[in-house]
Amino acid sequence: LLESAAGEDGRLAAWSGPTDIFITPGYRFKTADMLMTNFHLPRSTLFMLVSAFCGLQTMRAAYAHAIENRYRFYSYGDASLLFRKDTDGR
């Protein structure tokens, strides 16, 4: 919902109503720099969201690491803190 309340400059304004944003790779985020979430099902809309946020190659590498290290997936799995792909995480 924050993305719906943000102007093109990223500033938030009072907002009320429905949103029709469907975030897929290529979406340009206006508000969030970090996202805390779990590991989602491959080919899901939530995986598209995190791939849009961090980049597809970054998420593929993160999932490979998670599988190799036996992280838990889905709703009650391990969490991850993701940084937006156009920020340096500092």
PDB file of N, CA, C and O in Angstrom:
ATOM      1  N   LEU A   1       0.807  -1.199   0.000  1.00  0.00           N
ATOM      2  CA  LEU A   1       0.000   0.000   0.000  1.00  0.00           C
ATOM      3  C   LEU A   1       0.849   1.261   0.000  1.00  0.00           C
ATOM      4  O   LEU A   1       0.422   2.287  -0.529  1.00  0.00           O
ATOM      5  N   LEU A   2       2.041   1.208   0.582  1.00  0.00           N
ATOM      6  CA  LEU A   2       2.894   2.393   0.565  1.00  0.00           C
ATOM      7  C   LEU A   2       3.196   2.841  -0.853  1.00  0.00           C
ATOM      8  O   LEU A   2       3.233   4.040  -1.127  1.00  0.00           O
ATOM      9  N   GLU A   3       3.412   1.905  -1.752  1.00  0.00           N
ATOM     10  CA  GLU A   3       3.698   2.259  -3.142  1.00  0.00           C
ATOM     11  C   GLU A   3       2.531   3.015  -3.765  1.00  0.00           C
ATOM     12  O   GLU A   3       2.747   3.899  -4.594  1.00  0.00           O
ATOM     13  N   SER A   4       1.308   2.687  -3.386  1.00  0.00           N
ATOM     14  CA  SER A   4       0.134   3.385  -3.918  1.00  0.00           C
ATOM     15  C   SER A   4       0.021   4.795  -3.370  1.00  0.00           C
ATOM     16  O   SER A   4      -0.507   5.681  -4.043  1.00  0.00           O
ATOM     17  N   ALA A   5       0.510   5.014  -2.156  1.00  0.00           N
ATOM     18  CA  ALA A   5       0.411   6.325  -1.516  1.00  0.00           C
ATOM     19  C   ALA A   5       1.562   7.247  -1.888  1.00  0.00           C
ATOM     20  O   ALA A   5       1.560   8.416  -1.502  1.00  0.00           O
ATOM     21  N   ALA A   6       2.533   6.754  -2.622  1.00  0.00           N
ATOM     22  CA  ALA A   6       3.719   7.548  -2.956  1.00  0.00           C
ATOM     23  C   ALA A   6       3.567   8.221  -4.309  1.00  0.00           C
ATOM     24  O   ALA A   6       3.035   7.651  -5.261  1.00  0.00           O
ATOM     25  N   GLY A   7       4.055   9.460  -4.361  1.00  0.00           N
ATOM     26  CA  GLY A   7       4.139  10.151  -5.638  1.00  0.00           C
ATOM     27  C   GLY A   7       5.350   9.661  -6.406  1.00  0.00           C
ATOM     28  O   GLY A   7       6.108   8.831  -5.906  1.00  0.00           O
ATOM     29  N   GLU A   8       5.540  10.165  -7.613  1.00  0.00           N
ATOM     30  CA  GLU A   8       6.688   9.755  -8.426  1.00  0.00           C
ATOM     31  C   GLU A   8       8.015  10.089  -7.758  1.00  0.00           C
ATOM     32  O   GLU A   8       9.026   9.439  -8.026  1.00  0.00           O
ATOM     33  N   ASP A   9       8.021  11.104  -6.884  1.00  0.00           N
ATOM     34  CA  ASP A   9       9.249  11.484  -6.179  1.00  0.00           C
ATOM     35  C   ASP A   9       9.487  10.637  -4.928  1.00  0.00           C
ATOM     36  O   ASP A   9      10.489  10.826  -4.239  1.00  0.00           O
ATOM     37  N   GLY A  10       8.575   9.702  -4.626  1.00  0.00           N
ATOM     38  CA  GLY A  10       8.722   8.835  -3.468  1.00  0.00           C
ATOM     39  C   GLY A  10       8.134   9.387  -2.192  1.00  0.00           C
ATOM     40  O   GLY A  10       8.135   8.703  -1.168  1.00  0.00           O
ATOM     41  N   ARG A  11       7.633  10.601  -2.228  1.00  0.00           N
ATOM     42  CA  ARG A  11       7.032  11.188  -1.025  1.00  0.00           C
ATOM     43  C   ARG A  11       5.644  10.605  -0.796  1.00  0.00           C
ATOM     44  O   ARG A  11       4.856  10.429  -1.725  1.00  0.00           O
ATOM     45  N   LEU A  12       5.371  10.312   0.477  1.00  0.00           N
ATOM     46  CA  LEU A  12       4.074   9.752   0.846  1.00  0.00           C
ATOM     47  C   LEU A  12       3.077  10.862   1.118  1.00  0.00           C
ATOM     48  O   LEU A  12       3.427  11.913   1.654  1.00  0.00           O
ATOM     49  N   ALA A  13       1.840  10.618   0.745  1.00  0.00           N
ATOM     50  CA  ALA A  13       0.757  11.562   0.998  1.00  0.00           C
ATOM     51  C   ALA A  13      -0.437  10.767   1.521  1.00  0.00           C
ATOM     52  O   ALA A  13      -0.531   9.556   1.321  1.00  0.00           O
ATOM     53  N   ALA A  14      -1.337  11.466   2.188  1.00  0.00           N
ATOM     54  CA  ALA A  14      -2.554  10.810   2.660  1.00  0.00           C
ATOM     55  C   ALA A  14      -3.234  10.151   1.470  1.00  0.00           C
ATOM     56  O   ALA A  14      -3.310  10.724   0.383  1.00  0.00           O
ATOM     57  N   TRP A  15      -3.720   8.955   1.689  1.00  0.00           N
ATOM     58  CA  TRP A  15      -4.302   8.189   0.579  1.00  0.00           C
ATOM     59  C   TRP A  15      -5.329   7.225   1.130  1.00  0.00           C
ATOM     60  O   TRP A  15      -5.170   6.699   2.232  1.00  0.00           O
ATOM     61  N   SER A  16      -6.372   6.995   0.371  1.00  0.00           N
ATOM     62  CA  SER A  16      -7.407   6.041   0.737  1.00  0.00           C
ATOM     63  C   SER A  16      -7.961   5.439  -0.541  1.00  0.00           C
ATOM     64  O   SER A  16      -8.155   6.140  -1.535  1.00  0.00           O
ATOM     65  N   GLY A  17      -8.212   4.153  -0.512  1.00  0.00           N
ATOM     66  CA  GLY A  17      -8.823   3.532  -1.673  1.00  0.00           C
ATOM     67  C   GLY A  17      -8.130   2.255  -2.084  1.00  0.00           C
ATOM     68  O   GLY A  17      -7.161   1.831  -1.454  1.00  0.00           O
ATOM     69  N   PRO A  18      -8.626   1.645  -3.139  1.00  0.00           N
ATOM     70  CA  PRO A  18      -8.029   0.393  -3.617  1.00  0.00           C
ATOM     71  C   PRO A  18      -6.723   0.655  -4.358  1.00  0.00           C
ATOM     72  O   PRO A  18      -6.432   1.782  -4.755  1.00  0.00           O
ATOM     73  N   THR A  19      -5.961  -0.386  -4.530  1.00  0.00           N
ATOM     74  CA  THR A  19      -4.745  -0.299  -5.337  1.00  0.00           C
ATOM     75  C   THR A  19      -4.791  -1.381  -6.404  1.00  0.00           C
ATOM     76  O   THR A  19      -5.355  -2.454  -6.192  1.00  0.00           O
ATOM     77  N   ASP A  20      -4.203  -1.095  -7.533  1.00  0.00           N
ATOM     78  CA  ASP A  20      -4.165  -2.089  -8.605  1.00  0.00           C
ATOM     79  C   ASP A  20      -2.733  -2.367  -9.056  1.00  0.00           C
ATOM     80  O   ASP A  20      -2.508  -2.828 -10.175  1.00  0.00           O
ATOM     81  N   ILE A  21      -1.775  -2.087  -8.189  1.00  0.00           N
ATOM     82  CA  ILE A  21      -0.375  -2.329  -8.528  1.00  0.00           C
ATOM     83  C   ILE A  21      -0.114  -3.834  -8.526  1.00  0.00           C
ATOM     84  O   ILE A  21      -0.457  -4.535  -7.574  1.00  0.00           O
ATOM     85  N   PHE A  22       0.492  -4.313  -9.593  1.00  0.00           N
ATOM     86  CA  PHE A  22       0.921  -5.711  -9.684  1.00  0.00           C
ATOM     87  C   PHE A  22       2.415  -5.662  -9.946  1.00  0.00           C
ATOM     88  O   PHE A  22       2.846  -5.336 -11.052  1.00  0.00           O
ATOM     89  N   ILE A  23       3.208  -5.985  -8.929  1.00  0.00           N
ATOM     90  CA  ILE A  23       4.654  -5.788  -8.993  1.00  0.00           C
ATOM     91  C   ILE A  23       5.326  -7.012  -9.598  1.00  0.00           C
ATOM     92  O   ILE A  23       5.213  -8.125  -9.085  1.00  0.00           O
ATOM     93  N   THR A  24       6.022  -6.779 -10.694  1.00  0.00           N
ATOM     94  CA  THR A  24       6.779  -7.816 -11.392  1.00  0.00           C
ATOM     95  C   THR A  24       8.163  -7.254 -11.698  1.00  0.00           C
ATOM     96  O   THR A  24       8.369  -6.046 -11.583  1.00  0.00           O
ATOM     97  N   PRO A  25       9.121  -8.104 -12.088  1.00  0.00           N
ATOM     98  CA  PRO A  25      10.444  -7.577 -12.449  1.00  0.00           C
ATOM     99  C   PRO A  25      10.322  -6.439 -13.467  1.00  0.00           C
ATOM    100  O   PRO A  25       9.580  -6.527 -14.445  1.00  0.00           O
ATOM    101  N   GLY A  26      11.063  -5.388 -13.204  1.00  0.00           N
ATOM    102  CA  GLY A  26      10.984  -4.181 -14.014  1.00  0.00           C
ATOM    103  C   GLY A  26      10.256  -3.049 -13.309  1.00  0.00           C
ATOM    104  O   GLY A  26      10.387  -1.889 -13.699  1.00  0.00           O
ATOM    105  N   TYR A  27       9.481  -3.379 -12.263  1.00  0.00           N
ATOM    106  CA  TYR A  27       8.784  -2.347 -11.492  1.00  0.00           C
ATOM    107  C   TYR A  27       9.815  -1.482 -10.786  1.00  0.00           C
ATOM    108  O   TYR A  27      10.788  -2.000 -10.238  1.00  0.00           O
ATOM    109  N   ARG A  28       9.612  -0.172 -10.793  1.00  0.00           N
ATOM    110  CA  ARG A  28      10.522   0.755 -10.121  1.00  0.00           C
ATOM    111  C   ARG A  28       9.901   1.171  -8.784  1.00  0.00           C
ATOM    112  O   ARG A  28       8.918   1.911  -8.749  1.00  0.00           O
ATOM    113  N   PHE A  29      10.483   0.690  -7.699  1.00  0.00           N
ATOM    114  CA  PHE A  29       9.975   0.997  -6.360  1.00  0.00           C
ATOM    115  C   PHE A  29      10.234   2.460  -6.015  1.00  0.00           C
ATOM    116  O   PHE A  29      11.262   3.027  -6.386  1.00  0.00           O
ATOM    117  N   LYS A  30       9.277   3.064  -5.293  1.00  0.00           N
ATOM    118  CA  LYS A  30       9.376   4.472  -4.928  1.00  0.00           C
ATOM    119  C   LYS A  30       9.634   4.684  -3.445  1.00  0.00           C
ATOM    120  O   LYS A  30      10.150   5.734  -3.063  1.00  0.00           O
ATOM    121  N   THR A  31       9.293   3.718  -2.595  1.00  0.00           N
ATOM    122  CA  THR A  31       9.343   3.975  -1.157  1.00  0.00           C
ATOM    123  C   THR A  31      10.274   3.061  -0.378  1.00  0.00           C
ATOM    124  O   THR A  31      11.055   3.547   0.440  1.00  0.00           O
ATOM    125  N   ALA A  32      10.221   1.787  -0.598  1.00  0.00           N
ATOM    126  CA  ALA A  32      10.939   0.828   0.256  1.00  0.00           C
ATOM    127  C   ALA A  32      12.385   0.635  -0.187  1.00  0.00           C
ATOM    128  O   ALA A  32      12.674   0.539  -1.380  1.00  0.00           O
ATOM    129  N   ASP A  33      13.285   0.579   0.786  1.00  0.00           N
ATOM    130  CA  ASP A  33      14.694   0.251   0.539  1.00  0.00           C
ATOM    131  C   ASP A  33      15.020  -1.166   0.984  1.00  0.00           C
ATOM    132  O   ASP A  33      15.964  -1.777   0.483  1.00  0.00           O
ATOM    133  N   MET A  34      14.233  -1.693   1.932  1.00  0.00           N
ATOM    134  CA  MET A  34      14.449  -3.037   2.463  1.00  0.00           C
ATOM    135  C   MET A  34      13.101  -3.741   2.592  1.00  0.00           C
ATOM    136  O   MET A  34      12.056  -3.103   2.721  1.00  0.00           O
ATOM    137  N   LEU A  35      13.152  -5.072   2.553  1.00  0.00           N
ATOM    138  CA  LEU A  35      11.946  -5.883   2.659  1.00  0.00           C
ATOM    139  C   LEU A  35      12.277  -7.120   3.479  1.00  0.00           C
ATOM    140  O   LEU A  35      13.204  -7.858   3.145  1.00  0.00           O
ATOM    141  N   MET A  36      11.527  -7.350   4.552  1.00  0.00           N
ATOM    142  CA  MET A  36      11.705  -8.572   5.333  1.00  0.00           C
ATOM    143  C   MET A  36      10.585  -9.530   4.946  1.00  0.00           C
ATOM    144  O   MET A  36       9.404  -9.186   5.000  1.00  0.00           O
ATOM    145  N   THR A  37      10.976 -10.726   4.559  1.00  0.00           N
ATOM    146  CA  THR A  37      10.006 -11.712   4.091  1.00  0.00           C
ATOM    147  C   THR A  37      10.578 -13.108   4.271  1.00  0.00           C
ATOM    148  O   THR A  37      11.696 -13.269   4.761  1.00  0.00           O
ATOM    149  N   ASN A  38       9.822 -14.103   3.879  1.00  0.00           N
ATOM    150  CA  ASN A  38      10.308 -15.482   3.940  1.00  0.00           C
ATOM    151  C   ASN A  38      10.670 -15.943   2.529  1.00  0.00           C
ATOM    152  O   ASN A  38      10.651 -15.141   1.595  1.00  0.00           O
ATOM    153  N   PHE A  39      10.994 -17.199   2.367  1.00  0.00           N
ATOM    154  CA  PHE A  39      11.301 -17.761   1.053  1.00  0.00           C
ATOM    155  C   PHE A  39      10.007 -18.285   0.440  1.00  0.00           C
ATOM    156  O   PHE A  39       9.325 -19.121   1.033  1.00  0.00           O
ATOM    157  N   HIS A  40       9.676 -17.793  -0.740  1.00  0.00           N
ATOM    158  CA  HIS A  40       8.389 -18.071  -1.376  1.00  0.00           C
ATOM    159  C   HIS A  40       8.492 -19.196  -2.399  1.00  0.00           C
ATOM    160  O   HIS A  40       9.583 -19.588  -2.813  1.00  0.00           O
ATOM    161  N   LEU A  41       7.340 -19.698  -2.788  1.00  0.00           N
ATOM    162  CA  LEU A  41       7.288 -20.731  -3.820  1.00  0.00           C
ATOM    163  C   LEU A  41       7.833 -20.194  -5.140  1.00  0.00           C
ATOM    164  O   LEU A  41       7.534 -19.061  -5.517  1.00  0.00           O
ATOM    165  N   PRO A  42       8.621 -20.989  -5.841  1.00  0.00           N
ATOM    166  CA  PRO A  42       9.062 -20.578  -7.178  1.00  0.00           C
ATOM    167  C   PRO A  42       7.844 -20.370  -8.088  1.00  0.00           C
ATOM    168  O   PRO A  42       6.818 -21.029  -7.922  1.00  0.00           O
ATOM    169  N   ARG A  43       7.966 -19.472  -9.021  1.00  0.00           N
ATOM    170  CA  ARG A  43       6.908 -19.168  -9.998  1.00  0.00           C
ATOM    171  C   ARG A  43       5.652 -18.586  -9.363  1.00  0.00           C
ATOM    172  O   ARG A  43       4.587 -18.616  -9.978  1.00  0.00           O
ATOM    173  N   SER A  44       5.751 -18.062  -8.155  1.00  0.00           N
ATOM    174  CA  SER A  44       4.604 -17.432  -7.499  1.00  0.00           C
ATOM    175  C   SER A  44       4.678 -15.921  -7.688  1.00  0.00           C
ATOM    176  O   SER A  44       5.724 -15.376  -8.042  1.00  0.00           O
ATOM    177  N   THR A  45       3.549 -15.253  -7.444  1.00  0.00           N
ATOM    178  CA  THR A  45       3.550 -13.795  -7.531  1.00  0.00           C
ATOM    179  C   THR A  45       4.457 -13.189  -6.463  1.00  0.00           C
ATOM    180  O   THR A  45       5.053 -12.137  -6.693  1.00  0.00           O
ATOM    181  N   LEU A  46       4.572 -13.830  -5.303  1.00  0.00           N
ATOM    182  CA  LEU A  46       5.466 -13.313  -4.266  1.00  0.00           C
ATOM    183  C   LEU A  46       6.928 -13.447  -4.675  1.00  0.00           C
ATOM    184  O   LEU A  46       7.744 -12.591  -4.333  1.00  0.00           O
ATOM    185  N   PHE A  47       7.266 -14.504  -5.400  1.00  0.00           N
ATOM    186  CA  PHE A  47       8.634 -14.618  -5.909  1.00  0.00           C
ATOM    187  C   PHE A  47       8.890 -13.541  -6.961  1.00  0.00           C
ATOM    188  O   PHE A  47      10.002 -13.019  -7.045  1.00  0.00           O
ATOM    189  N   MET A  48       7.881 -13.199  -7.763  1.00  0.00           N
ATOM    190  CA  MET A  48       8.038 -12.101  -8.724  1.00  0.00           C
ATOM    191  C   MET A  48       8.284 -10.790  -7.990  1.00  0.00           C
ATOM    192  O   MET A  48       9.094  -9.975  -8.431  1.00  0.00           O
ATOM    193  N   LEU A  49       7.589 -10.582  -6.870  1.00  0.00           N
ATOM    194  CA  LEU A  49       7.779  -9.368  -6.077  1.00  0.00           C
ATOM    195  C   LEU A  49       9.212  -9.249  -5.575  1.00  0.00           C
ATOM    196  O   LEU A  49       9.843  -8.208  -5.758  1.00  0.00           O
ATOM    197  N   VAL A  50       9.738 -10.302  -4.942  1.00  0.00           N
ATOM    198  CA  VAL A  50      11.099 -10.216  -4.399  1.00  0.00           C
ATOM    199  C   VAL A  50      12.132 -10.140  -5.517  1.00  0.00           C
ATOM    200  O   VAL A  50      13.186  -9.530  -5.338  1.00  0.00           O
ATOM    201  N   SER A  51      11.850 -10.748  -6.662  1.00  0.00           N
ATOM    202  CA  SER A  51      12.758 -10.644  -7.809  1.00  0.00           C
ATOM    203  C   SER A  51      12.757  -9.226  -8.367  1.00  0.00           C
ATOM    204  O   SER A  51      13.798  -8.728  -8.797  1.00  0.00           O
ATOM    205  N   ALA A  52      11.603  -8.576  -8.363  1.00  0.00           N
ATOM    206  CA  ALA A  52      11.539  -7.176  -8.781  1.00  0.00           C
ATOM    207  C   ALA A  52      12.320  -6.299  -7.810  1.00  0.00           C
ATOM    208  O   ALA A  52      12.964  -5.331  -8.215  1.00  0.00           O
ATOM    209  N   PHE A  53      12.261  -6.640  -6.542  1.00  0.00           N
ATOM    210  CA  PHE A  53      12.906  -5.835  -5.502  1.00  0.00           C
ATOM    211  C   PHE A  53      14.425  -5.986  -5.518  1.00  0.00           C
ATOM    212  O   PHE A  53      15.146  -4.995  -5.399  1.00  0.00           O
ATOM    213  N   CYS A  54      14.915  -7.211  -5.663  1.00  0.00           N
ATOM    214  CA  CYS A  54      16.358  -7.493  -5.532  1.00  0.00           C
ATOM    215  C   CYS A  54      17.047  -7.852  -6.836  1.00  0.00           C
ATOM    216  O   CYS A  54      18.272  -7.775  -6.932  1.00  0.00           O
ATOM    217  N   GLY A  55      16.288  -8.235  -7.820  1.00  0.00           N
ATOM    218  CA  GLY A  55      16.852  -8.729  -9.067  1.00  0.00           C
ATOM    219  C   GLY A  55      16.755 -10.244  -9.120  1.00  0.00           C
ATOM    220  O   GLY A  55      16.953 -10.927  -8.115  1.00  0.00           O
ATOM    221  N   LEU A  56      16.453 -10.753 -10.286  1.00  0.00           N
ATOM    222  CA  LEU A  56      16.243 -12.189 -10.450  1.00  0.00           C
ATOM    223  C   LEU A  56      17.500 -12.990 -10.134  1.00  0.00           C
ATOM    224  O   LEU A  56      17.414 -14.018  -9.463  1.00  0.00           O
ATOM    225  N   GLN A  57      18.654 -12.549 -10.597  1.00  0.00           N
ATOM    226  CA  GLN A  57      19.888 -13.301 -10.342  1.00  0.00           C
ATOM    227  C   GLN A  57      20.221 -13.333  -8.851  1.00  0.00           C
ATOM    228  O   GLN A  57      20.678 -14.355  -8.339  1.00  0.00           O
ATOM    229  N   THR A  58      19.997 -12.234  -8.162  1.00  0.00           N
ATOM    230  CA  THR A  58      20.230 -12.190  -6.714  1.00  0.00           C
ATOM    231  C   THR A  58      19.331 -13.192  -6.005  1.00  0.00           C
ATOM    232  O   THR A  58      19.780 -13.912  -5.113  1.00  0.00           O
ATOM    233  N   MET A  59      18.059 -13.239  -6.399  1.00  0.00           N
ATOM    234  CA  MET A  59      17.130 -14.163  -5.747  1.00  0.00           C
ATOM    235  C   MET A  59      17.455 -15.613  -6.089  1.00  0.00           C
ATOM    236  O   MET A  59      17.326 -16.491  -5.235  1.00  0.00           O
ATOM    237  N   ARG A  60      17.871 -15.874  -7.309  1.00  0.00           N
ATOM    238  CA  ARG A  60      18.278 -17.245  -7.654  1.00  0.00           C
ATOM    239  C   ARG A  60      19.461 -17.676  -6.792  1.00  0.00           C
ATOM    240  O   ARG A  60      19.493 -18.806  -6.305  1.00  0.00           O
ATOM    241  N   ALA A  61      20.431 -16.788  -6.601  1.00  0.00           N
ATOM    242  CA  ALA A  61      21.592 -17.106  -5.757  1.00  0.00           C
ATOM    243  C   ALA A  61      21.166 -17.301  -4.304  1.00  0.00           C
ATOM    244  O   ALA A  61      21.655 -18.210  -3.633  1.00  0.00           O
ATOM    245  N   ALA A  62      20.264 -16.458  -3.816  1.00  0.00           N
ATOM    246  CA  ALA A  62      19.782 -16.583  -2.435  1.00  0.00           C
ATOM    247  C   ALA A  62      19.047 -17.906  -2.236  1.00  0.00           C
ATOM    248  O   ALA A  62      19.230 -18.567  -1.214  1.00  0.00           O
ATOM    249  N   TYR A  63      18.228 -18.291  -3.190  1.00  0.00           N
ATOM    250  CA  TYR A  63      17.494 -19.553  -3.081  1.00  0.00           C
ATOM    251  C   TYR A  63      18.438 -20.744  -3.172  1.00  0.00           C
ATOM    252  O   TYR A  63      18.248 -21.730  -2.459  1.00  0.00           O
ATOM    253  N   ALA A  64      19.443 -20.677  -4.023  1.00  0.00           N
ATOM    254  CA  ALA A  64      20.428 -21.765  -4.106  1.00  0.00           C
ATOM    255  C   ALA A  64      21.143 -21.922  -2.767  1.00  0.00           C
ATOM    256  O   ALA A  64      21.351 -23.041  -2.298  1.00  0.00           O
ATOM    257  N   HIS A  65      21.520 -20.798  -2.152  1.00  0.00           N
ATOM    258  CA  HIS A  65      22.161 -20.827  -0.834  1.00  0.00           C
ATOM    259  C   HIS A  65      21.207 -21.423   0.210  1.00  0.00           C
ATOM    260  O   HIS A  65      21.610 -22.248   1.031  1.00  0.00           O
ATOM    261  N   ALA A  66      19.956 -21.002   0.170  1.00  0.00           N
ATOM    262  CA  ALA A  66      18.966 -21.493   1.133  1.00  0.00           C
ATOM    263  C   ALA A  66      18.758 -23.002   1.001  1.00  0.00           C
ATOM    264  O   ALA A  66      18.674 -23.710   2.004  1.00  0.00           O
ATOM    265  N   ILE A  67      18.676 -23.483  -0.214  1.00  0.00           N
ATOM    266  CA  ILE A  67      18.486 -24.925  -0.436  1.00  0.00           C
ATOM    267  C   ILE A  67      19.716 -25.695   0.027  1.00  0.00           C
ATOM    268  O   ILE A  67      19.600 -26.718   0.702  1.00  0.00           O
ATOM    269  N   GLU A  68      20.885 -25.201  -0.339  1.00  0.00           N
ATOM    270  CA  GLU A  68      22.138 -25.867   0.050  1.00  0.00           C
ATOM    271  C   GLU A  68      22.289 -25.954   1.566  1.00  0.00           C
ATOM    272  O   GLU A  68      22.838 -26.926   2.085  1.00  0.00           O
ATOM    273  N   ASN A  69      21.802 -24.939   2.270  1.00  0.00           N
ATOM    274  CA  ASN A  69      21.950 -24.881   3.722  1.00  0.00           C
ATOM    275  C   ASN A  69      20.686 -25.303   4.472  1.00  0.00           C
ATOM    276  O   ASN A  69      20.568 -25.090   5.679  1.00  0.00           O
ATOM    277  N   ARG A  70      19.762 -25.893   3.753  1.00  0.00           N
ATOM    278  CA  ARG A  70      18.548 -26.477   4.326  1.00  0.00           C
ATOM    279  C   ARG A  70      17.686 -25.477   5.095  1.00  0.00           C
ATOM    280  O   ARG A  70      17.139 -25.796   6.151  1.00  0.00           O
ATOM    281  N   TYR A  71      17.573 -24.270   4.555  1.00  0.00           N
ATOM    282  CA  TYR A  71      16.652 -23.302   5.141  1.00  0.00           C
ATOM    283  C   TYR A  71      15.228 -23.813   4.951  1.00  0.00           C
ATOM    284  O   TYR A  71      14.949 -24.613   4.058  1.00  0.00           O
ATOM    285  N   ARG A  72      14.345 -23.336   5.804  1.00  0.00           N
ATOM    286  CA  ARG A  72      12.932 -23.695   5.689  1.00  0.00           C
ATOM    287  C   ARG A  72      12.228 -22.668   4.802  1.00  0.00           C
ATOM    288  O   ARG A  72      12.520 -21.474   4.866  1.00  0.00           O
ATOM    289  N   PHE A  73      11.314 -23.141   3.988  1.00  0.00           N
ATOM    290  CA  PHE A  73      10.611 -22.284   3.036  1.00  0.00           C
ATOM    291  C   PHE A  73       9.152 -22.099   3.440  1.00  0.00           C
ATOM    292  O   PHE A  73       8.657 -22.750   4.360  1.00  0.00           O
ATOM    293  N   TYR A  74       8.486 -21.212   2.742  1.00  0.00           N
ATOM    294  CA  TYR A  74       7.056 -20.939   2.796  1.00  0.00           C
ATOM    295  C   TYR A  74       6.666 -20.188   4.075  1.00  0.00           C
ATOM    296  O   TYR A  74       7.512 -19.563   4.712  1.00  0.00           O
ATOM    297  N   SER A  75       5.418 -20.251   4.436  1.00  0.00           N
ATOM    298  CA  SER A  75       4.856 -19.366   5.457  1.00  0.00           C
ATOM    299  C   SER A  75       5.531 -19.443   6.821  1.00  0.00           C
ATOM    300  O   SER A  75       5.643 -18.422   7.499  1.00  0.00           O
ATOM    301  N   TYR A  76       5.980 -20.609   7.240  1.00  0.00           N
ATOM    302  CA  TYR A  76       6.599 -20.737   8.556  1.00  0.00           C
ATOM    303  C   TYR A  76       8.090 -21.014   8.445  1.00  0.00           C
ATOM    304  O   TYR A  76       8.688 -21.593   9.353  1.00  0.00           O
ATOM    305  N   GLY A  77       8.680 -20.607   7.348  1.00  0.00           N
ATOM    306  CA  GLY A  77      10.095 -20.855   7.109  1.00  0.00           C
ATOM    307  C   GLY A  77      10.985 -19.745   7.625  1.00  0.00           C
ATOM    308  O   GLY A  77      10.557 -18.867   8.375  1.00  0.00           O
ATOM    309  N   ASP A  78      12.229 -19.811   7.204  1.00  0.00           N
ATOM    310  CA  ASP A  78      13.218 -18.819   7.610  1.00  0.00           C
ATOM    311  C   ASP A  78      12.940 -17.477   6.943  1.00  0.00           C
ATOM    312  O   ASP A  78      12.406 -17.414   5.836  1.00  0.00           O
ATOM    313  N   ALA A  79      13.308 -16.422   7.629  1.00  0.00           N
ATOM    314  CA  ALA A  79      13.113 -15.067   7.114  1.00  0.00           C
ATOM    315  C   ALA A  79      14.372 -14.583   6.414  1.00  0.00           C
ATOM    316  O   ALA A  79      15.464 -15.115   6.615  1.00  0.00           O
ATOM    317  N   SER A  80      14.192 -13.569   5.597  1.00  0.00           N
ATOM    318  CA  SER A  80      15.330 -12.928   4.941  1.00  0.00           C
ATOM    319  C   SER A  80      15.096 -11.422   4.933  1.00  0.00           C
ATOM    320  O   SER A  80      13.957 -10.961   4.858  1.00  0.00           O
ATOM    321  N   LEU A  81      16.171 -10.673   5.009  1.00  0.00           N
ATOM    322  CA  LEU A  81      16.114  -9.218   4.891  1.00  0.00           C
ATOM    323  C   LEU A  81      16.713  -8.876   3.542  1.00  0.00           C
ATOM    324  O   LEU A  81      17.900  -9.102   3.306  1.00  0.00           O
ATOM    325  N   LEU A  82      15.896  -8.333   2.659  1.00  0.00           N
ATOM    326  CA  LEU A  82      16.308  -8.044   1.294  1.00  0.00           C
ATOM    327  C   LEU A  82      16.524  -6.551   1.109  1.00  0.00           C
ATOM    328  O   LEU A  82      15.777  -5.734   1.648  1.00  0.00           O
ATOM    329  N   PHE A  83      17.540  -6.206   0.352  1.00  0.00           N
ATOM    330  CA  PHE A  83      17.840  -4.816   0.024  1.00  0.00           C
ATOM    331  C   PHE A  83      17.473  -4.560  -1.429  1.00  0.00           C
ATOM    332  O   PHE A  83      17.729  -5.392  -2.299  1.00  0.00           O
ATOM    333  N   ARG A  84      16.878  -3.414  -1.682  1.00  0.00           N
ATOM    334  CA  ARG A  84      16.479  -3.063  -3.044  1.00  0.00           C
ATOM    335  C   ARG A  84      17.693  -3.056  -3.957  1.00  0.00           C
ATOM    336  O   ARG A  84      18.766  -2.614  -3.545  1.00  0.00           O
ATOM    337  N   LYS A  85      17.552  -3.533  -5.179  1.00  0.00           N
ATOM    338  CA  LYS A  85      18.687  -3.733  -6.070  1.00  0.00           C
ATOM    339  C   LYS A  85      19.407  -2.454  -6.443  1.00  0.00           C
ATOM    340  O   LYS A  85      20.575  -2.521  -6.825  1.00  0.00           O
ATOM    341  N   ASP A  86      18.781  -1.299  -6.354  1.00  0.00           N
ATOM    342  CA  ASP A  86      19.474  -0.066  -6.696  1.00  0.00           C
ATOM    343  C   ASP A  86      19.981   0.694  -5.471  1.00  0.00           C
ATOM    344  O   ASP A  86      20.257   1.891  -5.545  1.00  0.00           O
ATOM    345  N   THR A  87      20.101  -0.016  -4.337  1.00  0.00           N
ATOM    346  CA  THR A  87      20.737   0.545  -3.147  1.00  0.00           C
ATOM    347  C   THR A  87      21.899  -0.347  -2.766  1.00  0.00           C
ATOM    348  O   THR A  87      21.966  -1.499  -3.194  1.00  0.00           O
ATOM    349  N   ASP A  88      22.808   0.168  -1.972  1.00  0.00           N
ATOM    350  CA  ASP A  88      23.983  -0.630  -1.601  1.00  0.00           C
ATOM    351  C   ASP A  88      23.839  -1.316  -0.253  1.00  0.00           C
ATOM    352  O   ASP A  88      24.776  -1.973   0.201  1.00  0.00           O
ATOM    353  N   GLY A  89      22.682  -1.182   0.404  1.00  0.00           N
ATOM    354  CA  GLY A  89      22.441  -1.885   1.661  1.00  0.00           C
ATOM    355  C   GLY A  89      23.038  -1.209   2.879  1.00  0.00           C
ATOM    356  O   GLY A  89      22.991  -1.771   3.974  1.00  0.00           O
ATOM    357  N   ARG A  90      23.599  -0.017   2.719  1.00  0.00           N
ATOM    358  CA  ARG A  90      24.154   0.694   3.882  1.00  0.00           C
ATOM    359  C   ARG A  90      23.170   1.675   4.455  1.00  0.00           C
ATOM    360  O   ARG A  90      23.476   2.355   5.434  1.00  0.00           O
TER     361      ARG A  90
END
